Amino acid sequence: MNSAVESVLRKTALFAGLTDKQTSALASRFSRRKIGRGETLFTEGDPCAGLFLVSAGKIRIFKDSAEGR
């Protein structure tokens, strides 16, 4: 599994400059999660649960207005 996570990290601009050793160490701290279509990953105001990187698929982002729209 770590090699798949390492591959995603290398493709992410934030982590692209890391050495192989650093990438491997960081990958060991990640866990993979599959999110189903229509499932909510998090909502505004939730406590921080970590950093999410999308390795495949799409994420839709919504921002509610003050009126709730």
mmCIF file as gemmi writes it, N, C-alpha and C atoms, coordinates in Angstrom:
data_model
loop_
_atom_site.group_PDB
_atom_site.id
_atom_site.type_symbol
_atom_site.label_atom_id
_atom_site.label_alt_id
_atom_site.label_comp_id
_atom_site.label_asym_id
_atom_site.label_entity_id
_atom_site.label_seq_id
_atom_site.pdbx_PDB_ins_code
_atom_site.Cartn_x
_atom_site.Cartn_y
_atom_site.Cartn_z
_atom_site.occupancy
_atom_site.B_iso_or_equiv
_atom_site.pdbx_formal_charge
_atom_site.auth_seq_id
_atom_site.auth_asym_id
_atom_site.pdbx_PDB_model_num
ATOM 1 N N . MET Axp A 1 ? 0.814 -1.189 0 1 0 ? 1 A 1
ATOM 2 C CA . MET Axp A 1 ? 0 0 0 1 0 ? 1 A 1
ATOM 3 C C . MET Axp A 1 ? 0.861 1.258 0 1 0 ? 1 A 1
ATOM 4 N N . ASN Axp A 2 ? 1.949 1.243 0.717 1 0 ? 2 A 1
ATOM 5 C CA . ASN Axp A 2 ? 2.769 2.449 0.809 1 0 ? 2 A 1
ATOM 6 C C . ASN Axp A 2 ? 3.24 2.945 -0.541 1 0 ? 2 A 1
ATOM 7 N N . SER Axp A 3 ? 3.51 2.034 -1.48 1 0 ? 3 A 1
ATOM 8 C CA . SER Axp A 3 ? 3.988 2.489 -2.785 1 0 ? 3 A 1
ATOM 9 C C . SER Axp A 3 ? 2.919 3.291 -3.508 1 0 ? 3 A 1
ATOM 10 N N . ALA Axp A 4 ? 1.633 2.937 -3.346 1 0 ? 4 A 1
ATOM 11 C CA . ALA Axp A 4 ? 0.544 3.701 -3.958 1 0 ? 4 A 1
ATOM 12 C C . ALA Axp A 4 ? 0.451 5.076 -3.306 1 0 ? 4 A 1
ATOM 13 N N . VAL Axp A 5 ? 0.573 5.132 -2.005 1 0 ? 5 A 1
ATOM 14 C CA . VAL Axp A 5 ? 0.525 6.41 -1.285 1 0 ? 5 A 1
ATOM 15 C C . VAL Axp A 5 ? 1.73 7.258 -1.666 1 0 ? 5 A 1
ATOM 16 N N . GLU Axp A 6 ? 2.895 6.657 -1.746 1 0 ? 6 A 1
ATOM 17 C CA . GLU Axp A 6 ? 4.1 7.383 -2.135 1 0 ? 6 A 1
ATOM 18 C C . GLU Axp A 6 ? 3.939 7.973 -3.532 1 0 ? 6 A 1
ATOM 19 N N . SER Axp A 7 ? 3.324 7.234 -4.429 1 0 ? 7 A 1
ATOM 20 C CA . SER Axp A 7 ? 3.089 7.721 -5.786 1 0 ? 7 A 1
ATOM 21 C C . SER Axp A 7 ? 2.203 8.969 -5.776 1 0 ? 7 A 1
ATOM 22 N N . VAL Axp A 8 ? 1.154 8.96 -4.974 1 0 ? 8 A 1
ATOM 23 C CA . VAL Axp A 8 ? 0.271 10.125 -4.865 1 0 ? 8 A 1
ATOM 24 C C . VAL Axp A 8 ? 1.035 11.296 -4.266 1 0 ? 8 A 1
ATOM 25 N N . LEU Axp A 9 ? 1.833 11.053 -3.249 1 0 ? 9 A 1
ATOM 26 C CA . LEU Axp A 9 ? 2.606 12.126 -2.627 1 0 ? 9 A 1
ATOM 27 C C . LEU Axp A 9 ? 3.565 12.768 -3.622 1 0 ? 9 A 1
ATOM 28 N N . ARG Axp A 10 ? 4.221 11.961 -4.435 1 0 ? 10 A 1
ATOM 29 C CA . ARG Axp A 10 ? 5.181 12.492 -5.415 1 0 ? 10 A 1
ATOM 30 C C . ARG Axp A 10 ? 4.491 13.369 -6.46 1 0 ? 10 A 1
ATOM 31 N N . LYS Axp A 11 ? 3.221 13.077 -6.747 1 0 ? 11 A 1
ATOM 32 C CA . LYS Axp A 11 ? 2.46 13.839 -7.744 1 0 ? 11 A 1
ATOM 33 C C . LYS Axp A 11 ? 1.828 15.092 -7.15 1 0 ? 11 A 1
ATOM 34 N N . THR Axp A 12 ? 1.932 15.273 -5.842 1 0 ? 12 A 1
ATOM 35 C CA . THR Axp A 12 ? 1.339 16.413 -5.158 1 0 ? 12 A 1
ATOM 36 C C . THR Axp A 12 ? 2.4 17.495 -4.982 1 0 ? 12 A 1
ATOM 37 N N . ALA Axp A 13 ? 2.132 18.684 -5.509 1 0 ? 13 A 1
ATOM 38 C CA . ALA Axp A 13 ? 3.13 19.763 -5.513 1 0 ? 13 A 1
ATOM 39 C C . ALA Axp A 13 ? 3.709 20.037 -4.124 1 0 ? 13 A 1
ATOM 40 N N . LEU Axp A 14 ? 2.882 19.974 -3.104 1 0 ? 14 A 1
ATOM 41 C CA . LEU Axp A 14 ? 3.326 20.25 -1.744 1 0 ? 14 A 1
ATOM 42 C C . LEU Axp A 14 ? 4.439 19.302 -1.29 1 0 ? 14 A 1
ATOM 43 N N . PHE Axp A 15 ? 4.414 18.06 -1.773 1 0 ? 15 A 1
ATOM 44 C CA . PHE Axp A 15 ? 5.37 17.046 -1.32 1 0 ? 15 A 1
ATOM 45 C C . PHE Axp A 15 ? 6.371 16.625 -2.397 1 0 ? 15 A 1
ATOM 46 N N . ALA Axp A 16 ? 6.309 17.215 -3.577 1 0 ? 16 A 1
ATOM 47 C CA . ALA Axp A 16 ? 7.139 16.787 -4.708 1 0 ? 16 A 1
ATOM 48 C C . ALA Axp A 16 ? 8.639 16.914 -4.447 1 0 ? 16 A 1
ATOM 49 N N . GLY Axp A 17 ? 9.061 17.831 -3.595 1 0 ? 17 A 1
ATOM 50 C CA . GLY Axp A 17 ? 10.483 18.051 -3.346 1 0 ? 17 A 1
ATOM 51 C C . GLY Axp A 17 ? 11.09 17.168 -2.267 1 0 ? 17 A 1
ATOM 52 N N . LEU Axp A 18 ? 10.295 16.274 -1.696 1 0 ? 18 A 1
ATOM 53 C CA . LEU Axp A 18 ? 10.818 15.404 -0.634 1 0 ? 18 A 1
ATOM 54 C C . LEU Axp A 18 ? 11.739 14.335 -1.198 1 0 ? 18 A 1
ATOM 55 N N . THR Axp A 19 ? 12.682 13.9 -0.39 1 0 ? 19 A 1
ATOM 56 C CA . THR Axp A 19 ? 13.55 12.783 -0.776 1 0 ? 19 A 1
ATOM 57 C C . THR Axp A 19 ? 12.734 11.489 -0.695 1 0 ? 19 A 1
ATOM 58 N N . ASP Axp A 20 ? 13.266 10.422 -1.252 1 0 ? 20 A 1
ATOM 59 C CA . ASP Axp A 20 ? 12.588 9.122 -1.179 1 0 ? 20 A 1
ATOM 60 C C . ASP Axp A 20 ? 12.367 8.69 0.268 1 0 ? 20 A 1
ATOM 61 N N . LYS Axp A 21 ? 13.369 8.922 1.101 1 0 ? 21 A 1
ATOM 62 C CA . LYS Axp A 21 ? 13.265 8.541 2.508 1 0 ? 21 A 1
ATOM 63 C C . LYS Axp A 21 ? 12.172 9.351 3.21 1 0 ? 21 A 1
ATOM 64 N N . GLN Axp A 22 ? 12.114 10.644 2.934 1 0 ? 22 A 1
ATOM 65 C CA . GLN Axp A 22 ? 11.09 11.492 3.536 1 0 ? 22 A 1
ATOM 66 C C . GLN Axp A 22 ? 9.69 11.1 3.046 1 0 ? 22 A 1
ATOM 67 N N . THR Axp A 23 ? 9.579 10.826 1.752 1 0 ? 23 A 1
ATOM 68 C CA . THR Axp A 23 ? 8.293 10.418 1.177 1 0 ? 23 A 1
ATOM 69 C C . THR Axp A 23 ? 7.821 9.119 1.803 1 0 ? 23 A 1
ATOM 70 N N . SER Axp A 24 ? 8.726 8.179 1.972 1 0 ? 24 A 1
ATOM 71 C CA . SER Axp A 24 ? 8.391 6.893 2.577 1 0 ? 24 A 1
ATOM 72 C C . SER Axp A 24 ? 7.939 7.071 4.022 1 0 ? 24 A 1
ATOM 73 N N . ALA Axp A 25 ? 8.647 7.917 4.76 1 0 ? 25 A 1
ATOM 74 C CA . ALA Axp A 25 ? 8.282 8.161 6.159 1 0 ? 25 A 1
ATOM 75 C C . ALA Axp A 25 ? 6.906 8.822 6.254 1 0 ? 25 A 1
ATOM 76 N N . LEU Axp A 26 ? 6.641 9.77 5.376 1 0 ? 26 A 1
ATOM 77 C CA . LEU Axp A 26 ? 5.35 10.445 5.379 1 0 ? 26 A 1
ATOM 78 C C . LEU Axp A 26 ? 4.236 9.482 4.964 1 0 ? 26 A 1
ATOM 79 N N . ALA Axp A 27 ? 4.482 8.664 3.965 1 0 ? 27 A 1
ATOM 80 C CA . ALA Axp A 27 ? 3.483 7.698 3.482 1 0 ? 27 A 1
ATOM 81 C C . ALA Axp A 27 ? 3.072 6.731 4.576 1 0 ? 27 A 1
ATOM 82 N N . SER Axp A 28 ? 3.98 6.405 5.462 1 0 ? 28 A 1
ATOM 83 C CA . SER Axp A 28 ? 3.663 5.461 6.537 1 0 ? 28 A 1
ATOM 84 C C . SER Axp A 28 ? 2.656 6.04 7.521 1 0 ? 28 A 1
ATOM 85 N N . ARG Axp A 29 ? 2.467 7.348 7.497 1 0 ? 29 A 1
ATOM 86 C CA . ARG Axp A 29 ? 1.519 8.011 8.41 1 0 ? 29 A 1
ATOM 87 C C . ARG Axp A 29 ? 0.141 8.205 7.786 1 0 ? 29 A 1
ATOM 88 N N . PHE Axp A 30 ? 0.018 7.934 6.486 1 0 ? 30 A 1
ATOM 89 C CA . PHE Axp A 30 ? -1.25 8.096 5.789 1 0 ? 30 A 1
ATOM 90 C C . PHE Axp A 30 ? -2.078 6.823 5.882 1 0 ? 30 A 1
ATOM 91 N N . SER Axp A 31 ? -3.376 6.98 5.797 1 0 ? 31 A 1
ATOM 92 C CA . SER Axp A 31 ? -4.255 5.822 5.663 1 0 ? 31 A 1
ATOM 93 C C . SER Axp A 31 ? -5.153 6.084 4.461 1 0 ? 31 A 1
ATOM 94 N N . ARG Axp A 32 ? -5.525 5.015 3.779 1 0 ? 32 A 1
ATOM 95 C CA . ARG Axp A 32 ? -6.377 5.16 2.601 1 0 ? 32 A 1
ATOM 96 C C . ARG Axp A 32 ? -7.829 5.037 3.002 1 0 ? 32 A 1
ATOM 97 N N . ARG Axp A 33 ? -8.641 5.815 2.336 1 0 ? 33 A 1
ATOM 98 C CA . ARG Axp A 33 ? -10.068 5.824 2.602 1 0 ? 33 A 1
ATOM 99 C C . ARG Axp A 33 ? -10.809 5.943 1.286 1 0 ? 33 A 1
ATOM 100 N N . LYS Axp A 34 ? -11.793 5.11 1.076 1 0 ? 34 A 1
ATOM 101 C CA . LYS Axp A 34 ? -12.603 5.195 -0.131 1 0 ? 34 A 1
ATOM 102 C C . LYS Axp A 34 ? -13.92 5.867 0.23 1 0 ? 34 A 1
ATOM 103 N N . ILE Axp A 35 ? -14.246 6.914 -0.493 1 0 ? 35 A 1
ATOM 104 C CA . ILE Axp A 35 ? -15.469 7.673 -0.262 1 0 ? 35 A 1
ATOM 105 C C . ILE Axp A 35 ? -16.431 7.377 -1.411 1 0 ? 35 A 1
ATOM 106 N N . GLY Axp A 36 ? -17.636 7.007 -1.079 1 0 ? 36 A 1
ATOM 107 C CA . GLY Axp A 36 ? -18.628 6.685 -2.1 1 0 ? 36 A 1
ATOM 108 C C . GLY Axp A 36 ? -19.281 7.924 -2.679 1 0 ? 36 A 1
ATOM 109 N N . ARG Axp A 37 ? -19.856 7.753 -3.848 1 0 ? 37 A 1
ATOM 110 C CA . ARG Axp A 37 ? -20.554 8.851 -4.525 1 0 ? 37 A 1
ATOM 111 C C . ARG Axp A 37 ? -21.655 9.399 -3.617 1 0 ? 37 A 1
ATOM 112 N N . GLY Axp A 38 ? -21.681 10.717 -3.486 1 0 ? 38 A 1
ATOM 113 C CA . GLY Axp A 38 ? -22.687 11.373 -2.677 1 0 ? 38 A 1
ATOM 114 C C . GLY Axp A 38 ? -22.386 11.394 -1.187 1 0 ? 38 A 1
ATOM 115 N N . GLU Axp A 39 ? -21.309 10.749 -0.789 1 0 ? 39 A 1
ATOM 116 C CA . GLU Axp A 39 ? -20.928 10.713 0.631 1 0 ? 39 A 1
ATOM 117 C C . GLU Axp A 39 ? -20.214 12.006 1.011 1 0 ? 39 A 1
ATOM 118 N N . THR Axp A 40 ? -20.47 12.505 2.202 1 0 ? 40 A 1
ATOM 119 C CA . THR Axp A 40 ? -19.837 13.733 2.684 1 0 ? 40 A 1
ATOM 120 C C . THR Axp A 40 ? -18.531 13.399 3.389 1 0 ? 40 A 1
ATOM 121 N N . LEU Axp A 41 ? -17.478 14.044 2.956 1 0 ? 41 A 1
ATOM 122 C CA . LEU Axp A 41 ? -16.163 13.839 3.56 1 0 ? 41 A 1
ATOM 123 C C . LEU Axp A 41 ? -16.059 14.619 4.87 1 0 ? 41 A 1
ATOM 124 N N . PHE Axp A 42 ? -16.425 15.881 4.836 1 0 ? 42 A 1
ATOM 125 C CA . PHE Axp A 42 ? -16.485 16.704 6.046 1 0 ? 42 A 1
ATOM 126 C C . PHE Axp A 42 ? -17.338 17.925 5.738 1 0 ? 42 A 1
ATOM 127 N N . THR Axp A 43 ? -17.763 18.61 6.782 1 0 ? 43 A 1
ATOM 128 C CA . THR Axp A 43 ? -18.539 19.835 6.61 1 0 ? 43 A 1
ATOM 129 C C . THR Axp A 43 ? -17.852 20.98 7.346 1 0 ? 43 A 1
ATOM 130 N N . GLU Axp A 44 ? -18.184 22.182 6.941 1 0 ? 44 A 1
ATOM 131 C CA . GLU Axp A 44 ? -17.601 23.374 7.558 1 0 ? 44 A 1
ATOM 132 C C . GLU Axp A 44 ? -17.879 23.36 9.055 1 0 ? 44 A 1
ATOM 133 N N . GLY Axp A 45 ? -16.848 23.641 9.827 1 0 ? 45 A 1
ATOM 134 C CA . GLY Axp A 45 ? -16.995 23.666 11.274 1 0 ? 45 A 1
ATOM 135 C C . GLY Axp A 45 ? -16.58 22.372 11.953 1 0 ? 45 A 1
ATOM 136 N N . ASP Axp A 46 ? -16.418 21.284 11.181 1 0 ? 46 A 1
ATOM 137 C CA . ASP Axp A 46 ? -15.945 20.033 11.77 1 0 ? 46 A 1
ATOM 138 C C . ASP Axp A 46 ? -14.513 20.221 12.277 1 0 ? 46 A 1
ATOM 139 N N . PRO Axp A 47 ? -14.139 19.539 13.35 1 0 ? 47 A 1
ATOM 140 C CA . PRO Axp A 47 ? -12.73 19.602 13.771 1 0 ? 47 A 1
ATOM 141 C C . PRO Axp A 47 ? -11.847 18.976 12.695 1 0 ? 47 A 1
ATOM 142 N N . CYS Axp A 48 ? -10.627 19.45 12.6 1 0 ? 48 A 1
ATOM 143 C CA . CYS Axp A 48 ? -9.701 18.938 11.589 1 0 ? 48 A 1
ATOM 144 C C . CYS Axp A 48 ? -9.417 17.462 11.846 1 0 ? 48 A 1
ATOM 145 N N . ALA Axp A 49 ? -9.63 16.647 10.813 1 0 ? 49 A 1
ATOM 146 C CA . ALA Axp A 49 ? -9.382 15.214 10.927 1 0 ? 49 A 1
ATOM 147 C C . ALA Axp A 49 ? -8.128 14.811 10.175 1 0 ? 49 A 1
ATOM 148 N N . GLY Axp A 50 ? -7.425 15.774 9.593 1 0 ? 50 A 1
ATOM 149 C CA . GLY Axp A 50 ? -6.211 15.455 8.862 1 0 ? 50 A 1
ATOM 150 C C . GLY Axp A 50 ? -6.198 16.113 7.496 1 0 ? 50 A 1
ATOM 151 N N . LEU Axp A 51 ? -5.263 15.682 6.68 1 0 ? 51 A 1
ATOM 152 C CA . LEU Axp A 51 ? -5.091 16.184 5.322 1 0 ? 51 A 1
ATOM 153 C C . LEU Axp A 51 ? -5.606 15.129 4.367 1 0 ? 51 A 1
ATOM 154 N N . PHE Axp A 52 ? -6.449 15.524 3.445 1 0 ? 52 A 1
ATOM 155 C CA . PHE Axp A 52 ? -6.999 14.58 2.474 1 0 ? 52 A 1
ATOM 156 C C . PHE Axp A 52 ? -6.381 14.85 1.108 1 0 ? 52 A 1
ATOM 157 N N . LEU Axp A 53 ? -5.865 13.81 0.476 1 0 ? 53 A 1
ATOM 158 C CA . LEU Axp A 53 ? -5.362 13.884 -0.898 1 0 ? 53 A 1
ATOM 159 C C . LEU Axp A 53 ? -6.239 12.981 -1.751 1 0 ? 53 A 1
ATOM 160 N N . VAL Axp A 54 ? -6.679 13.473 -2.89 1 0 ? 54 A 1
ATOM 161 C CA . VAL Axp A 54 ? -7.538 12.702 -3.787 1 0 ? 54 A 1
ATOM 162 C C . VAL Axp A 54 ? -6.652 12.002 -4.808 1 0 ? 54 A 1
ATOM 163 N N . SER Axp A 55 ? -6.686 10.665 -4.807 1 0 ? 55 A 1
ATOM 164 C CA . SER Axp A 55 ? -5.849 9.927 -5.748 1 0 ? 55 A 1
ATOM 165 C C . SER Axp A 55 ? -6.6 9.537 -7.01 1 0 ? 55 A 1
ATOM 166 N N . ALA Axp A 56 ? -7.927 9.484 -6.95 1 0 ? 56 A 1
ATOM 167 C CA . ALA Axp A 56 ? -8.739 9.154 -8.124 1 0 ? 56 A 1
ATOM 168 C C . ALA Axp A 56 ? -10.139 9.688 -7.914 1 0 ? 56 A 1
ATOM 169 N N . GLY Axp A 57 ? -10.783 10.057 -8.987 1 0 ? 57 A 1
ATOM 170 C CA . GLY Axp A 57 ? -12.147 10.55 -8.894 1 0 ? 57 A 1
ATOM 171 C C . GLY Axp A 57 ? -12.196 12.055 -8.737 1 0 ? 57 A 1
ATOM 172 N N . LYS Axp A 58 ? -13.358 12.525 -8.313 1 0 ? 58 A 1
ATOM 173 C CA . LYS Axp A 58 ? -13.582 13.963 -8.175 1 0 ? 58 A 1
ATOM 174 C C . LYS Axp A 58 ? -14.23 14.249 -6.833 1 0 ? 58 A 1
ATOM 175 N N . ILE Axp A 59 ? -13.962 15.434 -6.337 1 0 ? 59 A 1
ATOM 176 C CA . ILE Axp A 59 ? -14.569 15.915 -5.098 1 0 ? 59 A 1
ATOM 177 C C . ILE Axp A 59 ? -15.329 17.2 -5.44 1 0 ? 59 A 1
ATOM 178 N N . ARG Axp A 60 ? -16.564 17.277 -5.015 1 0 ? 60 A 1
ATOM 179 C CA . ARG Axp A 60 ? -17.345 18.502 -5.201 1 0 ? 60 A 1
ATOM 180 C C . ARG Axp A 60 ? -17.298 19.282 -3.896 1 0 ? 60 A 1
ATOM 181 N N . ILE Axp A 61 ? -17.037 20.577 -4.013 1 0 ? 61 A 1
ATOM 182 C CA . ILE Axp A 61 ? -16.937 21.435 -2.846 1 0 ? 61 A 1
ATOM 183 C C . ILE Axp A 61 ? -18.109 22.42 -2.852 1 0 ? 61 A 1
ATOM 184 N N . PHE Axp A 62 ? -18.787 22.496 -1.718 1 0 ? 62 A 1
ATOM 185 C CA . PHE Axp A 62 ? -19.912 23.407 -1.587 1 0 ? 62 A 1
ATOM 186 C C . PHE Axp A 62 ? -19.648 24.363 -0.443 1 0 ? 62 A 1
ATOM 187 N N . LYS Axp A 63 ? -20.106 25.58 -0.609 1 0 ? 63 A 1
ATOM 188 C CA . LYS Axp A 63 ? -20.01 26.58 0.456 1 0 ? 63 A 1
ATOM 189 C C . LYS Axp A 63 ? -21.414 27.159 0.633 1 0 ? 63 A 1
ATOM 190 N N . ASP Axp A 64 ? -21.977 26.95 1.814 1 0 ? 64 A 1
ATOM 191 C CA . ASP Axp A 64 ? -23.301 27.508 2.114 1 0 ? 64 A 1
ATOM 192 C C . ASP Axp A 64 ? -23.168 29.006 2.365 1 0 ? 64 A 1
ATOM 193 N N . SER Axp A 65 ? -24.167 29.747 1.921 1 0 ? 65 A 1
ATOM 194 C CA . SER Axp A 65 ? -24.214 31.177 2.201 1 0 ? 65 A 1
ATOM 195 C C . SER Axp A 65 ? -24.754 31.396 3.602 1 0 ? 65 A 1
ATOM 196 N N . ALA Axp A 66 ? -24.697 32.613 4.067 1 0 ? 66 A 1
ATOM 197 C CA . ALA Axp A 66 ? -25.229 32.946 5.397 1 0 ? 66 A 1
ATOM 198 C C . ALA Axp A 66 ? -26.722 32.633 5.483 1 0 ? 66 A 1
ATOM 199 N N . GLU Axp A 67 ? -27.403 32.651 4.327 1 0 ? 67 A 1
ATOM 200 C CA . GLU Axp A 67 ? -28.834 32.35 4.29 1 0 ? 67 A 1
ATOM 201 C C . GLU Axp A 67 ? -29.105 30.855 4.215 1 0 ? 67 A 1
ATOM 202 N N . GLY Axp A 68 ? -28.048 30.04 4.146 1 0 ? 68 A 1
ATOM 203 C CA . GLY Axp A 68 ? -28.207 28.593 4.103 1 0 ? 68 A 1
ATOM 204 C C . GLY Axp A 68 ? -28.355 28.01 2.716 1 0 ? 68 A 1
ATOM 205 N N . ARG Axp A 69 ? -28.066 28.81 1.697 1 0 ? 69 A 1
ATOM 206 C CA . ARG Axp A 69 ? -28.167 28.307 0.319 1 0 ? 69 A 1
ATOM 207 C C . ARG Axp A 69 ? -26.844 27.815 -0.175 1 0 ? 69 A 1
